[in-house]
Amino acid sequence: MSDDRRGPPGPPRAGLTYRDAGVDIDAGDELVERIKGHVKRTLRPEVVTDLGGFAGMCALPTGYKEPLLVSCTDGVGTKLKLAFLMGKHDTVGIDLVAMNVNDLVVSGAEPLFFLDYFASGRLEVGVAERVIAGIADGCRQAGCALLGGETAELPGFYAAGEYDLAGFCVGVVEKSRRIDGRRIEVGDTLLGIASSGFHSNGYSLVRRVFLEEMKADLGQPLEGMERPLGEVLLAPTRIYVRALRKLAAADLLRGAAHITGGGLVDNPTRMLPGDAPLKLQLQLGSWPIPAVMQVLAREARVTPEEMRRTFNLGIGMIVAVPAARAADARRILEDEGERVFEIGRVAEAPAPDAPVEFLGAAGGA
């Protein structure tokens, strides 16, 4: 006879739930309710579905004869690490929209709708709401609808308190009005539109310099800065959609380049057709380099060549316009609230040459 000393059986143990495994469906439902107001403020007349369905639907705007759909996707990158560190989550959503719509508008396209992907190890509803409110703010600035998105809770996949963001944008442009650089001519003027800072590129180096090597206090301004360093570094990427669309409507936009990863070396020539015997001449010293970038270059002894290849150096967008109407183009951009500088010209390149030529010299550039 066996000697069973375990005693009488207790009540049956409750089965595991999805929440026990780290996924809170109720939190996801609460987030959807919280963000409905933010999303509603972004809607365009073409949107025919409400938030919460399996897919969003959007009609093409009227008036297009041969509409071309234009799409792009991007993320925010390691700039998010600063948002985690500072507990400030209301601006990175603007960054997410900006990185997409600024790429889209250089083709002359009108942004129609935006989709986001927000993923975290554990969904913190308040944090997620602030992020998505920022996305909605960016959509309003760009004139596009926040059509939907995905909130993913992935236990064990992300560090505590961290999340990742990605976005996808669709726009439309009239086939005959698309901007593909084929109208760019020798002698065209290059206008640089000021950035709001580093935007969303180069932050692996930014964090390495300011946080690890300098051990700078994010709550204090550095030399030449009026605002605390953390505020400067988290300044949201500027959205250029309305300004560039005004320029295109005036038939003054011949080409445009969004200055992102690759800086002033790799991005500007993306506005040129591949077979064009042209190069872009940029005049160093024709625009001010932000103080935060000058400090980074000096403290980390980053060469001018590396700075130009990595950062926007204060120019978030470059546009090519007819030289005879450069003043008109500049006025249109400035009327939209942009700071604009004449930074160069388009030149002939009859033989294989560096597609971007830097003229003159400027400290830190």
C-alpha positions as CSV (number, residue, x, y, z in Angstrom):
1,M,0.0,0.0,0.0
2,S,1.5,3.3,-1.0
3,D,2.1,6.0,1.7
4,D,0.5,9.1,0.2
5,R,1.5,12.1,2.4
6,R,0.4,14.8,0.0
7,G,-3.0,15.3,1.7
8,P,-6.3,15.9,0.1
9,P,-6.3,17.6,-3.3
10,G,-6.8,21.3,-3.3
11,P,-9.0,23.3,-5.7
12,P,-8.0,23.0,-9.3
13,R,-5.4,25.5,-10.5
14,A,-6.8,28.1,-13.0
15,G,-5.5,27.7,-16.5
16,L,-3.0,30.1,-17.9
17,T,-4.2,33.2,-19.8
18,Y,-2.7,35.3,-22.5
19,R,-2.2,38.0,-19.9
20,D,-0.1,35.5,-17.9
21,A,2.1,35.2,-20.9
22,G,2.6,38.9,-21.1
23,V,-0.1,40.0,-23.6
24,D,-2.9,42.2,-22.3
25,I,-5.8,42.3,-24.8
26,D,-7.7,44.7,-22.6
27,A,-4.9,47.2,-22.7
28,G,-4.9,47.1,-26.5
29,D,-8.7,47.7,-26.5
30,E,-8.3,50.6,-24.2
31,L,-5.6,52.1,-26.4
32,V,-7.9,51.9,-29.4
33,E,-10.5,53.8,-27.5
34,R,-8.0,56.5,-26.4
35,I,-6.6,57.2,-29.8
36,K,-9.9,57.4,-31.7
37,G,-10.1,61.2,-31.1
38,H,-6.5,61.7,-32.4
39,V,-7.2,59.7,-35.5
40,K,-10.5,61.4,-36.2
41,R,-8.7,64.8,-36.4
42,T,-6.5,63.5,-39.3
43,L,-9.3,62.2,-41.6
44,R,-9.7,63.3,-45.2
45,P,-12.9,63.3,-47.1
46,E,-11.7,60.3,-49.1
47,V,-11.5,58.0,-46.1
48,V,-14.5,55.7,-46.0
49,T,-13.8,53.4,-43.0
50,D,-13.6,53.9,-39.2
51,L,-10.8,52.9,-36.9
52,G,-11.0,49.3,-35.7
53,G,-11.7,47.4,-38.9
54,F,-9.5,44.8,-40.4
55,A,-8.4,47.3,-43.1
56,G,-8.7,50.9,-44.0
57,M,-10.2,52.2,-47.2
58,C,-9.5,55.5,-49.0
59,A,-10.7,56.7,-52.3
60,L,-8.5,58.6,-54.7
61,P,-9.1,62.4,-54.7
62,T,-11.1,63.8,-57.6
63,G,-9.5,65.8,-60.3
64,Y,-6.7,63.4,-61.3
65,K,-6.7,62.2,-64.9
66,E,-3.8,59.7,-64.8
67,P,-3.1,59.2,-61.0
68,L,0.1,57.5,-60.0
69,L,0.2,56.0,-56.5
70,V,3.4,56.7,-54.6
71,S,4.4,54.8,-51.5
72,C,7.3,54.7,-49.0
73,T,8.2,53.3,-45.6
74,D,10.6,54.2,-42.9
75,G,11.2,54.3,-39.2
76,V,12.7,56.5,-36.5
77,G,15.8,54.6,-35.6
78,T,17.9,54.9,-32.5
79,K,16.6,58.4,-31.8
80,L,14.0,56.4,-29.9
81,K,16.6,55.6,-27.3
82,L,16.7,59.3,-26.3
83,A,12.9,59.3,-25.9
84,F,13.2,56.3,-23.6
85,L,15.9,57.9,-21.6
86,M,14.0,61.2,-21.2
87,G,10.6,59.7,-20.8
88,K,9.4,62.0,-23.6
89,H,7.2,60.2,-26.2
90,D,5.1,63.0,-27.8
91,T,7.5,63.9,-30.6
92,V,8.9,60.7,-32.1
93,G,5.5,60.1,-33.8
94,I,6.1,63.3,-35.7
95,D,9.5,62.0,-36.7
96,L,7.9,58.8,-38.0
97,V,5.5,60.7,-40.3
98,A,8.1,63.2,-41.4
99,M,10.6,60.5,-42.5
100,N,7.9,59.1,-44.8
101,V,6.1,62.1,-46.2
102,N,9.3,64.1,-46.8
103,D,10.5,61.2,-49.0
104,L,7.1,61.0,-50.7
105,V,6.7,64.7,-51.5
106,V,10.0,65.1,-53.4
107,S,8.1,63.3,-56.3
108,G,5.5,66.0,-56.2
109,A,3.0,63.6,-54.6
110,E,0.1,64.5,-52.3
111,P,0.2,62.3,-49.2
112,L,-3.2,60.5,-48.8
113,F,-2.9,58.2,-45.8
114,F,-0.5,56.8,-43.3
115,L,-0.2,53.5,-41.4
116,D,1.9,52.9,-38.3
117,Y,3.4,49.9,-36.5
118,F,4.0,50.2,-32.8
119,A,5.6,47.3,-31.0
120,S,6.7,46.8,-27.4
121,G,7.4,44.1,-24.9
122,R,4.6,45.2,-22.6
123,L,2.0,47.7,-23.8
124,E,1.9,50.9,-21.6
125,V,-1.3,52.5,-22.7
126,G,-0.3,56.1,-21.7
127,V,3.0,55.9,-23.5
128,A,1.5,54.4,-26.6
129,E,-1.2,57.1,-26.7
130,R,1.4,59.9,-26.5
131,V,3.3,58.3,-29.4
132,I,0.2,57.9,-31.6
133,A,-0.9,61.4,-30.7
134,G,2.4,62.5,-32.2
135,I,1.8,60.5,-35.3
136,A,-1.6,62.1,-35.7
137,D,0.0,65.5,-35.2
138,G,2.5,64.7,-38.0
139,C,-0.3,63.5,-40.2
140,R,-2.2,66.8,-39.7
141,Q,0.9,68.8,-40.6
142,A,1.3,66.7,-43.8
143,G,-2.4,66.7,-44.7
144,C,-2.8,63.0,-44.7
145,A,-5.1,60.6,-42.9
146,L,-4.0,58.2,-40.2
147,L,-5.9,55.3,-41.7
148,G,-4.9,52.6,-39.3
149,G,-2.0,50.7,-37.9
150,E,-0.8,47.8,-35.7
151,T,-0.1,47.7,-32.0
152,A,2.0,44.6,-31.2
153,E,2.8,43.3,-27.8
154,L,5.8,41.0,-27.9
155,P,6.9,39.8,-24.4
156,G,10.6,39.1,-24.1
157,F,11.4,40.6,-27.5
158,Y,12.0,44.2,-26.4
159,A,13.7,45.6,-23.3
160,A,11.4,46.9,-20.5
161,G,10.2,50.4,-21.3
162,E,11.3,50.3,-25.0
163,Y,9.3,50.1,-28.2
164,D,9.9,50.3,-32.0
165,L,8.1,52.4,-34.6
166,A,7.7,52.0,-38.3
167,G,5.4,53.7,-40.8
168,F,4.1,53.4,-44.3
169,C,2.6,56.2,-46.4
170,V,0.7,56.3,-49.7
171,G,0.2,59.4,-51.9
172,V,-0.9,60.3,-55.4
173,V,0.5,62.4,-58.1
174,E,-0.7,63.3,-61.6
175,K,1.5,61.4,-64.1
176,S,2.3,64.5,-66.1
177,R,3.1,66.5,-62.9
178,R,5.5,64.0,-61.2
179,I,8.9,65.3,-60.2
180,D,11.6,63.0,-61.5
181,G,14.5,65.5,-62.1
182,R,14.3,65.3,-65.9
183,R,13.5,69.0,-66.1
184,I,16.7,70.0,-64.1
185,E,19.0,72.1,-66.2
186,V,22.5,73.5,-66.0
187,G,22.4,76.8,-64.1
188,D,19.4,75.9,-62.0
189,T,19.6,77.3,-58.5
190,L,19.8,75.0,-55.4
191,L,17.9,76.2,-52.4
192,G,18.4,74.6,-49.0
193,I,15.5,74.5,-46.6
194,A,16.6,74.5,-42.9
195,S,16.3,71.4,-40.8
196,S,15.2,71.5,-37.2
197,G,18.3,69.6,-36.1
198,F,19.6,66.1,-36.6
199,H,16.1,65.1,-37.7
200,S,16.1,61.2,-37.4
201,N,19.5,60.2,-38.8
202,G,23.0,59.7,-37.3
203,Y,21.7,59.1,-33.7
204,S,24.0,56.1,-33.1
205,L,26.9,58.5,-33.4
206,V,25.0,61.3,-31.7
207,R,24.4,59.1,-28.6
208,R,28.0,57.8,-28.7
209,V,29.4,61.4,-28.6
210,F,27.1,63.2,-26.2
211,L,26.1,60.4,-23.8
212,E,29.1,58.1,-23.7
213,E,32.1,60.3,-24.5
214,M,31.0,63.7,-23.3
215,K,28.6,62.4,-20.6
216,A,26.6,65.5,-21.2
217,D,23.7,66.5,-19.1
218,L,20.6,66.3,-21.3
219,G,18.9,68.9,-19.0
220,Q,21.4,71.6,-19.7
221,P,22.3,73.6,-22.8
222,L,25.8,73.2,-24.3
223,E,27.9,76.0,-25.8
224,G,26.0,78.1,-28.3
225,M,22.6,76.4,-27.5
226,E,19.6,78.3,-26.1
227,R,17.7,75.1,-25.1
228,P,18.7,72.0,-23.1
229,L,20.6,69.4,-25.0
230,G,17.9,66.8,-24.6
231,E,15.3,69.1,-26.1
232,V,17.6,69.9,-29.0
233,L,18.3,66.3,-29.7
234,L,14.6,65.3,-29.6
235,A,13.4,68.2,-31.8
236,P,11.0,66.6,-34.2
237,T,11.9,66.2,-37.9
238,R,10.5,69.1,-39.9
239,I,7.7,68.3,-42.3
240,Y,8.1,70.0,-45.7
241,V,5.0,68.8,-47.5
242,R,2.9,72.0,-47.7
243,A,5.9,74.1,-48.7
244,L,7.0,71.8,-51.5
245,R,3.5,71.3,-52.8
246,K,3.1,75.0,-53.0
247,L,6.4,75.2,-55.0
248,A,5.2,72.4,-57.3
249,A,1.8,74.1,-57.8
250,A,3.7,77.2,-59.0
251,D,5.6,75.0,-61.5
252,L,8.9,75.9,-59.9
253,L,10.0,72.6,-58.5
254,R,12.4,70.8,-60.9
255,G,13.9,68.5,-58.4
256,A,14.1,67.8,-54.7
257,A,16.2,65.8,-52.2
258,H,15.3,64.9,-48.7
259,I,18.5,64.9,-46.7
260,T,18.5,61.8,-44.5
261,G,21.1,59.0,-44.0
262,G,24.0,59.7,-46.3
263,G,23.8,63.4,-45.5
264,L,24.8,66.0,-48.1
265,V,27.0,63.5,-50.1
266,D,24.6,60.7,-51.0
267,N,21.2,62.3,-51.0
268,P,21.3,65.4,-53.2
269,T,22.1,63.6,-56.4
270,R,19.1,61.3,-56.0
271,M,17.1,64.2,-57.6
272,L,19.1,63.8,-60.8
273,P,18.2,61.3,-63.6
274,G,20.8,58.5,-63.8
275,D,21.8,59.4,-67.3
276,A,22.1,63.2,-66.8
277,P,25.5,64.8,-67.4
278,L,25.0,67.0,-64.4
279,K,26.5,67.6,-61.0
280,L,25.4,69.7,-58.0
281,Q,27.7,72.3,-56.7
282,L,27.2,73.2,-53.0
283,Q,28.7,76.4,-51.6
284,L,30.0,75.7,-48.1
285,G,29.4,78.6,-45.7
286,S,26.3,79.7,-47.5
287,W,24.1,78.5,-44.6
288,P,24.6,78.3,-40.8
289,I,25.5,74.9,-39.3
290,P,23.6,74.3,-36.0
291,A,25.5,74.7,-32.9
292,V,24.8,71.2,-31.7
293,M,26.5,69.8,-34.8
294,Q,29.5,72.1,-34.4
295,V,29.9,70.9,-30.8
296,L,29.7,67.2,-31.9
297,A,32.3,67.7,-34.7
298,R,34.7,69.5,-32.4
299,E,34.4,67.3,-29.3
300,A,34.6,64.0,-31.2
301,R,37.1,65.3,-33.8
302,V,34.7,64.2,-36.6
303,T,36.2,65.2,-40.0
304,P,34.3,67.6,-42.2
305,E,34.0,64.8,-44.8
306,E,32.4,62.5,-42.2
307,M,30.0,65.2,-41.0
308,R,28.8,65.9,-44.6
309,R,28.3,62.1,-45.2
310,T,26.4,61.5,-41.9
311,F,24.3,64.5,-41.1
312,N,22.1,67.1,-42.8
313,L,24.3,69.9,-41.3
314,G,21.2,72.2,-41.0
315,I,19.7,71.5,-44.4
316,G,16.7,69.2,-44.3
317,M,15.6,69.5,-48.0
318,I,17.3,70.7,-51.2
319,V,15.2,71.9,-54.1
320,A,16.3,72.7,-57.7
321,V,14.5,75.7,-59.2
322,P,14.9,77.9,-62.3
323,A,17.6,80.5,-61.7
324,A,15.4,83.3,-63.2
325,R,12.7,82.6,-60.6
326,A,14.8,81.6,-57.6
327,A,13.6,84.7,-55.7
328,D,9.9,83.7,-56.3
329,A,10.6,80.1,-55.2
330,R,12.3,81.4,-52.0
331,R,9.4,83.7,-51.2
332,I,6.9,80.8,-51.6
333,L,8.9,78.6,-49.2
334,E,9.4,81.4,-46.7
335,D,5.6,82.3,-46.8
336,E,5.1,78.7,-45.6
337,G,7.3,79.4,-42.6
338,E,10.6,77.8,-43.9
339,R,14.1,79.3,-43.5
340,V,15.7,79.2,-46.9
341,F,19.3,79.6,-48.2
342,E,20.7,79.8,-51.7
343,I,23.3,77.1,-51.4
344,G,24.5,76.2,-54.9
345,R,23.8,75.5,-58.5
346,V,23.5,72.8,-61.1
347,A,26.6,72.5,-63.3
348,E,27.6,70.5,-66.3
349,A,29.5,67.3,-65.8
350,P,30.6,66.1,-69.3
351,A,32.9,63.4,-67.9
352,P,32.5,61.1,-64.9
353,D,32.8,63.3,-61.9
354,A,31.9,63.5,-58.3
355,P,28.1,64.2,-58.5
356,V,28.3,66.6,-55.6
357,E,31.0,69.2,-55.6
358,F,31.6,71.2,-52.4
359,L,33.0,74.7,-53.1
360,G,34.8,76.8,-50.5
361,A,35.3,75.8,-46.9
362,A,33.4,76.1,-43.7
363,G,34.4,75.1,-40.2
364,G,32.8,71.9,-39.1
365,A,31.2,71.3,-42.5
